[in-house]
Amino acid sequence: MDISHSLENIQFLSDFADSVLVYPIVLSTHLTCIALFGGMIFATNLRLLGVAFKGLTITEMVTSLRPFKRVGGTIMISAGLLLATSEATKYAPNPFFWCKMFILGLIGLHGLVFRPLIYNRTEELDRSPVIPGYVKVAAILSLTLWTAMFTMGRLIAYWES
């Protein structure tokens, strides 16, 4: 908790948390990015599963959304860090917050494993007569992890110490 108090006592973060305008704008931005970013993740995984967007190649789907995912993810994570550090003592004891952080770590691990196998080799997948099983497993795992992360994020607000 000492680290949490130290973070909250940084003047910039303290002013941010007390702001009646800036804090809600950043929170709204974070939630909007979650919705947009989540939608793009969902769409990409549906294409990898072969259940939607069949008129697009996997390469078209992945490359067309990649820049938006990068921008949305960067804004979402930056806003989330700002929100979490500005109210660190509120989040530090919250088990849903820590579960969300753990799941984010698993999402990062998922990316490290599957980026070179799938996302950097989409042309090979486009030439394949069927979508390989490991691609579908990766898509289902991604959907599961992101859904769990979004759920934990929502539950953070409902935990009372």
Helices and strands as residue ranges (DSSP letters): H 2-8, H 11-18, H 22-49, H 58-86, H 88-91, H 95-114, I 115-119, H 122-127, H 133-156
